[in-house]
Amino acid sequence: MSMTVNRNIYMSDELEAIYEQTVAFVANEVTPVGDAWEETGQVPREIYKRMGELGMFSLRVPERWGGLGLGPLASATFAEALGTSTFAGFEANILVHTDMALPHLLNAGSETQLEHWLPSIQSGDTMMCIGVTEPDAGSDVAGLRTTAVPDGDGWRLNGTKTFITGAVYGDVIALAARTNPDDRYGISMFLVPTAAEGFEVARKLDKHGWRCSDTAELVLNDVWLPGDHLLGEVHRGFYAAMQNFQNERMVIVGMGIGAAQVAIDLTNAYTQQRKAFGSSLYDLGAIRQRMAMNQAQVDAARASMYHAAWLAEQGIDATKEMSGVKAFGAEVVNRVMYDCMQFHGGMGYMRESTIERMCRDARILPIGGGATEVMLEEVAKRSYADV
């Protein structure tokens, strides 16, 4: 199968190389064996270590710490390339590590914290995840109830988290907890090792899609952390979470776009080979025109994502643009997957088909990282006329 990739004006030779290396890696190391990971609900640690060796976890890490020092465009490129694996659970675990959790350490970590954590995070020996969502606090981050109170020369944490991807087999969580009960936004971020006493994976969650990623419900029961596990300024964690949301939204769309392009290519090939009514399915105008429109919409979502990433790389507030891309792109990906399954006919509904899994995996995209409805409100709030 040949991939169709529309290059754009934001791509450099370095970004092209990252894309090609990542596509080749997932084609050789992930796609052929991902079915077994779906059965176990776990990605083998050696895969993470191989990716670490190739520098895939170092794209956004500053050069002084052994990374490439790249910006949002590198994350967009990496996410799109990962999306070609056809196993979104694998992709999610990687992007949680590189682009949802690690930025909290990079943005707020002290010299000591960076020196201690970064080497093993870049190598894949320490895998990170992000712990914000709670049973009563999803998109409304300020509503979280997990608490952290000063205790000696450290902090004592109590509470629950849910829908935490990567937590079952991960090593450290960038976790949000309330440190000021009198301030709705009085939240701080902490580095919580999963080996800490009192930390418990209460339940490994059984998901509709993303089957090879581990997602958990967590309990923190009097977890004590040394003072140097506070990440950034006390009571500023809400703003730290908001700061990285645009990056999180971008990579979610990126992985979806990569997958949607594969789905289009698979479906075009299948319908051109499948005979019906004296010719191929692709010769039916209703099918080929709808697939052409799907291609146009994926191209539009891709272009919008890279433009929003470029704005962020220039230091421009791209909240409106990135929120719009997340809303539009995630919905486009799901419409494309719907058509691709439809045009595979009965085979598309079988668990043995690639498109069936991809369709299930895509359904979370308009929910995770900010639901479509929340994203549209972000755009709408920034669209009032200045009169």
C-alpha positions as CSV (number, residue, x, y, z in Angstrom):
1,M,0.0,0.0,0.0
2,S,1.4,3.4,-1.0
3,M,0.9,6.3,1.4
4,T,-0.5,9.6,0.1
5,V,1.1,12.5,2.0
6,N,0.6,16.1,1.0
7,R,3.7,18.0,1.9
8,N,3.3,21.6,3.0
9,I,5.2,24.8,3.3
10,Y,5.9,24.3,7.0
11,M,7.9,21.1,6.5
12,S,11.7,21.3,6.7
13,D,14.2,18.6,5.7
14,E,14.5,17.7,9.4
15,L,10.7,17.3,9.8
16,E,10.5,15.3,6.6
17,A,13.2,13.0,8.0
18,I,11.3,12.6,11.3
19,Y,8.1,11.8,9.4
20,E,9.8,9.2,7.1
21,Q,11.7,7.5,10.0
22,T,8.5,7.3,12.1
23,V,6.4,5.9,9.3
24,A,9.0,3.3,8.5
25,F,9.3,2.3,12.2
26,V,5.6,1.8,12.8
27,A,5.3,-0.1,9.5
28,N,8.1,-2.5,10.5
29,E,7.8,-2.7,14.3
30,V,4.1,-2.0,15.1
31,T,1.6,-2.8,12.4
32,P,2.7,-6.4,11.8
33,V,2.4,-7.3,15.5
34,G,-0.1,-4.9,16.9
35,D,-2.9,-7.5,17.0
36,A,-1.2,-9.4,19.8
37,W,-0.9,-6.1,21.8
38,E,-4.7,-5.6,21.3
39,E,-5.3,-9.0,23.0
40,T,-3.0,-8.3,26.0
41,G,-3.9,-4.6,26.3
42,Q,-0.2,-3.7,26.6
43,V,2.6,-2.4,24.4
44,P,5.9,-4.2,25.2
45,R,8.4,-2.1,26.9
46,E,11.1,-3.0,24.4
47,I,9.2,-1.0,21.8
48,Y,9.4,2.1,23.9
49,K,13.1,1.6,24.4
50,R,13.7,1.2,20.7
51,M,11.9,4.4,20.1
52,G,14.0,6.1,22.8
53,E,17.2,4.9,21.1
54,L,16.0,6.4,17.8
55,G,15.5,9.8,19.5
56,M,11.7,9.8,19.1
57,F,11.1,10.8,22.7
58,S,13.6,13.7,22.4
59,L,12.0,15.9,19.7
60,R,10.8,18.7,22.1
61,V,13.6,18.3,24.7
62,P,16.1,21.2,24.6
63,E,19.5,20.5,23.1
64,R,21.3,21.2,26.4
65,W,19.5,18.1,27.8
66,G,20.3,15.9,24.8
67,G,17.2,16.6,22.7
68,L,16.5,18.1,19.3
69,G,15.0,21.3,20.7
70,L,12.1,21.4,18.2
71,G,8.7,22.9,18.5
72,P,5.0,22.2,17.8
73,L,5.5,21.4,14.2
74,A,7.7,18.5,15.1
75,S,4.9,17.2,17.4
76,A,2.3,17.6,14.6
77,T,4.6,15.7,12.2
78,F,5.4,12.9,14.7
79,A,1.7,12.5,15.6
80,E,0.6,12.2,11.9
81,A,3.4,9.7,11.2
82,L,2.4,7.6,14.3
83,G,-1.2,7.6,13.0
84,T,-0.2,5.5,10.1
85,S,0.4,2.5,12.4
86,T,-3.4,1.7,12.4
87,F,-3.1,0.9,16.1
88,A,-4.3,4.1,17.8
89,G,-3.9,2.6,21.3
90,F,-0.1,2.4,20.7
91,E,-0.1,5.9,19.3
92,A,-2.0,7.2,22.3
93,N,0.5,5.8,24.8
94,I,3.4,7.4,22.9
95,L,1.8,10.8,22.6
96,V,0.7,10.8,26.2
97,H,4.3,10.3,27.1
98,T,5.9,12.8,24.6
99,D,3.3,15.5,24.2
100,M,0.8,15.4,27.1
101,A,2.9,14.6,30.2
102,L,6.5,15.5,29.3
103,P,5.8,19.1,28.4
104,H,4.8,19.7,32.1
105,L,8.3,18.7,33.1
106,L,10.0,20.7,30.3
107,N,7.9,23.8,31.0
108,A,8.1,23.8,34.8
109,G,10.8,21.4,35.9
110,S,13.8,22.6,38.0
111,E,17.3,22.0,37.0
112,T,17.5,19.2,39.5
113,Q,14.3,17.6,38.3
114,L,15.3,17.8,34.6
115,E,18.7,16.3,35.4
116,H,17.1,13.5,37.4
117,W,14.2,12.6,35.1
118,L,15.0,13.4,31.5
119,P,17.7,10.8,30.7
120,S,15.4,7.8,31.5
121,I,12.3,9.6,30.0
122,Q,14.2,10.1,26.7
123,S,15.5,6.5,26.6
124,G,12.0,5.0,27.2
125,D,13.1,3.4,30.5
126,T,10.7,5.8,32.3
127,M,7.3,6.2,30.7
128,M,5.1,9.2,31.7
129,C,1.4,9.8,31.8
130,I,-0.8,12.7,32.7
131,G,-3.2,12.6,35.7
132,V,-5.8,15.4,35.5
133,T,-9.3,13.8,34.8
134,E,-11.4,12.7,37.8
135,P,-14.8,11.1,38.1
136,D,-16.4,14.5,38.6
137,A,-13.9,16.7,36.6
138,G,-13.2,16.1,33.0
139,S,-13.0,19.2,30.7
140,D,-13.7,21.3,33.8
141,V,-10.2,21.0,35.2
142,A,-10.9,23.5,38.0
143,G,-13.5,21.1,39.5
144,L,-11.0,18.5,40.5
145,R,-11.0,17.2,44.1
146,T,-7.8,15.3,44.6
147,T,-5.9,17.2,47.4
148,A,-2.3,17.8,48.3
149,V,-1.5,19.2,51.7
150,P,1.9,20.1,53.2
151,D,3.3,17.4,55.4
152,G,6.7,17.8,56.9
153,D,9.1,18.6,54.1
154,G,6.8,17.2,51.5
155,W,3.1,16.7,50.5
156,R,0.4,14.3,51.3
157,L,-2.0,13.4,48.4
158,N,-5.4,11.9,48.5
159,G,-8.0,11.4,45.8
160,T,-9.0,9.5,42.7
161,K,-8.3,9.8,39.0
162,T,-9.9,8.2,36.0
163,F,-9.4,7.6,32.3
164,I,-5.6,7.9,32.8
165,T,-4.0,6.4,29.8
166,G,-0.6,4.8,30.4
167,A,-1.0,4.5,34.1
168,V,-1.3,0.8,34.5
169,Y,2.2,0.1,33.2
170,G,3.7,3.6,33.4
171,D,6.3,4.9,35.8
172,V,5.6,8.5,36.7
173,I,2.5,10.7,36.5
174,A,2.4,14.4,36.0
175,L,-0.6,14.8,38.4
176,A,-2.8,17.7,39.3
177,A,-4.1,18.1,42.9
178,R,-5.8,20.9,44.8
179,T,-3.4,22.8,47.1
180,N,-5.6,25.8,47.9
181,P,-9.2,24.7,48.9
182,D,-10.3,28.3,49.0
183,D,-9.4,29.0,45.3
184,R,-11.2,27.2,42.5
185,Y,-7.9,27.5,40.5
186,G,-5.6,26.7,43.4
187,I,-4.2,23.6,41.8
188,S,-0.6,22.3,41.7
189,M,1.2,19.7,39.5
190,F,3.3,16.9,41.0
191,L,5.5,14.1,39.8
192,V,4.0,11.0,41.3
193,P,6.0,7.7,40.8
194,T,3.6,4.8,40.4
195,A,5.7,2.8,42.8
196,A,4.9,5.3,45.6
197,E,3.3,3.8,48.8
198,G,-0.4,4.4,48.8
199,F,-0.7,4.7,45.0
200,E,-3.0,2.1,43.5
201,V,-4.3,1.2,40.2
202,A,-7.9,0.5,41.3
203,R,-9.1,-0.7,38.0
204,K,-7.8,-1.3,34.5
205,L,-10.6,0.1,32.3
206,D,-12.1,-1.8,29.4
207,K,-12.4,0.5,26.4
208,H,-14.4,0.5,23.2
209,G,-11.2,1.2,21.2
210,W,-7.5,1.9,21.9
211,R,-7.4,-1.7,23.1
212,C,-3.6,-2.0,23.2
213,S,-3.3,1.1,25.5
214,D,-3.6,0.8,29.2
215,T,-6.1,3.1,30.8
216,A,-6.8,3.2,34.5
217,E,-8.8,4.4,37.5
218,L,-6.4,5.4,40.2
219,V,-6.6,5.9,43.9
220,L,-4.1,8.0,46.0
221,N,-4.4,7.0,49.6
222,D,-2.1,9.1,51.8
223,V,0.6,9.2,49.2
224,W,3.5,11.1,50.6
225,L,5.9,12.9,48.2
226,P,9.1,14.7,49.0
227,G,9.0,18.5,48.4
228,D,11.1,18.1,45.2
229,H,8.2,16.3,43.5
230,L,6.2,19.5,43.3
231,L,6.4,20.5,39.6
232,G,6.6,24.3,39.1
233,E,5.0,26.9,41.3
234,V,2.5,26.0,44.0
235,H,-1.1,26.8,43.1
236,R,-0.2,27.4,39.4
237,G,-1.0,23.9,38.1
238,F,-4.3,24.9,36.5
239,Y,-2.5,27.4,34.3
240,A,0.1,24.8,33.5
241,A,-2.6,22.4,32.4
242,M,-4.2,25.1,30.2
243,Q,-0.8,26.0,28.7
244,N,-0.3,22.5,27.3
245,F,-3.9,21.8,26.2
246,Q,-3.3,23.2,22.7
247,N,-0.4,20.8,22.2
248,E,-2.5,17.9,23.4
249,R,-5.4,18.8,21.1
250,M,-3.0,19.1,18.2
251,V,-1.4,15.7,18.5
252,I,-4.8,14.0,18.9
253,V,-5.9,15.5,15.6
254,G,-2.5,14.6,14.1
255,M,-2.8,10.9,14.9
256,G,-6.3,11.0,13.5
257,I,-5.3,12.6,10.3
258,G,-2.5,10.0,9.8
259,A,-5.0,7.2,10.4
260,A,-7.7,8.8,8.2
261,Q,-5.2,8.9,5.3
262,V,-4.4,5.2,5.7
263,A,-8.2,4.4,5.8
264,I,-8.7,6.3,2.6
265,D,-5.9,4.5,0.9
266,L,-7.1,1.1,2.1
267,T,-10.6,1.8,1.0
268,N,-9.7,3.2,-2.4
269,A,-7.6,0.0,-3.0
270,Y,-10.3,-2.3,-1.7
271,T,-13.1,-0.7,-3.8
272,Q,-11.0,-0.7,-6.9
273,Q,-10.4,-4.5,-6.5
274,R,-13.9,-5.5,-5.3
275,K,-16.1,-6.5,-8.2
276,A,-19.8,-5.8,-8.2
277,F,-22.5,-5.1,-10.8
278,G,-20.1,-5.9,-13.6
279,S,-17.3,-3.5,-12.6
280,S,-15.4,-2.4,-9.5
281,L,-17.1,-0.7,-6.6
282,Y,-14.9,2.3,-7.2
283,D,-16.5,2.8,-10.7
284,L,-19.7,3.7,-8.9
285,G,-19.9,7.5,-8.8
286,A,-21.5,7.6,-5.4
287,I,-18.5,5.8,-3.9
288,R,-15.6,7.4,-5.7
289,Q,-17.0,10.9,-5.3
290,R,-17.6,10.5,-1.6
291,M,-14.1,9.2,-1.2
292,A,-12.8,12.2,-3.2
293,M,-14.7,14.5,-0.8
294,N,-13.2,12.6,2.2
295,Q,-9.7,13.2,0.8
296,A,-10.4,16.9,0.4
297,Q,-11.6,17.1,4.0
298,V,-8.6,15.3,5.3
299,D,-6.3,17.5,3.3
300,A,-8.1,20.6,4.8
301,A,-7.8,19.2,8.3
302,R,-4.1,18.5,7.8
303,A,-3.4,21.9,6.4
304,S,-5.3,23.6,9.2
305,M,-3.4,21.6,11.9
306,Y,0.0,22.5,10.5
307,H,-1.0,26.1,10.2
308,A,-2.1,26.2,13.9
309,A,1.1,24.4,14.9
310,W,3.1,27.0,13.0
311,L,1.3,29.8,14.8
312,A,2.1,28.2,18.1
313,E,5.7,27.8,17.0
314,Q,5.9,31.6,16.4
315,G,4.7,32.2,20.0
316,I,1.3,33.3,18.8
317,D,-1.7,32.4,20.9
318,A,-3.4,29.8,18.7
319,T,-6.1,28.7,21.1
320,K,-8.9,29.7,18.7
321,E,-7.3,28.1,15.7
322,M,-6.2,24.9,17.5
323,S,-9.6,24.4,19.2
324,G,-11.3,24.8,15.8
325,V,-8.8,22.3,14.3
326,K,-9.6,19.8,17.1
327,A,-13.3,20.1,16.6
328,F,-13.3,20.0,12.8
329,G,-10.5,17.5,12.4
330,A,-11.8,14.9,14.9
331,E,-15.2,15.0,13.4
332,V,-13.8,14.7,9.9
333,V,-11.8,11.6,10.9
334,N,-14.9,9.9,12.2
335,R,-16.9,10.7,9.1
336,V,-14.1,9.3,7.0
337,M,-13.9,6.1,9.1
338,Y,-17.7,5.7,8.8
339,D,-17.5,5.8,5.0
340,C,-14.5,3.6,4.8
341,M,-16.2,0.9,6.9
342,Q,-19.4,1.3,4.9
343,F,-17.5,0.8,1.6
344,H,-15.8,-2.3,2.9
345,G,-19.3,-3.9,3.3
346,G,-19.7,-6.9,5.5
347,M,-15.9,-7.4,5.7
348,G,-15.6,-3.9,7.3
349,Y,-17.7,-5.1,10.2
350,M,-15.5,-8.1,11.0
351,R,-12.9,-7.9,13.8
352,E,-10.3,-9.3,11.4
353,S,-10.4,-6.2,9.2
354,T,-8.1,-3.3,9.8
355,I,-10.9,-0.7,9.1
356,E,-13.1,-2.1,11.9
357,R,-10.5,-1.5,14.5
358,M,-9.6,2.0,13.1
359,C,-13.3,3.0,13.2
360,R,-13.5,2.0,16.9
361,D,-10.3,3.7,17.7
362,A,-11.3,7.0,16.1
363,R,-14.5,7.4,18.1
364,I,-12.6,8.8,21.1
365,L,-11.1,11.6,19.1
366,P,-14.0,14.0,19.5
367,I,-14.2,13.2,23.2
368,G,-10.6,13.1,24.5
369,G,-8.4,16.1,25.0
370,G,-11.5,18.4,25.0
371,A,-14.9,17.4,23.6
372,T,-16.0,18.9,20.3
373,E,-18.7,20.9,22.1
374,V,-16.0,22.4,24.5
375,M,-13.7,23.2,21.5
376,L,-16.5,25.0,19.7
377,E,-17.1,27.1,22.8
378,E,-13.4,28.0,22.9
379,V,-13.8,29.3,19.3
380,A,-17.1,31.0,20.0
381,K,-15.8,32.9,23.1
382,R,-13.0,34.3,20.9
383,S,-15.4,35.3,18.1
384,Y,-17.4,38.1,19.8
385,A,-17.4,41.3,17.7
386,D,-15.2,44.0,19.1
387,V,-17.7,46.8,19.2
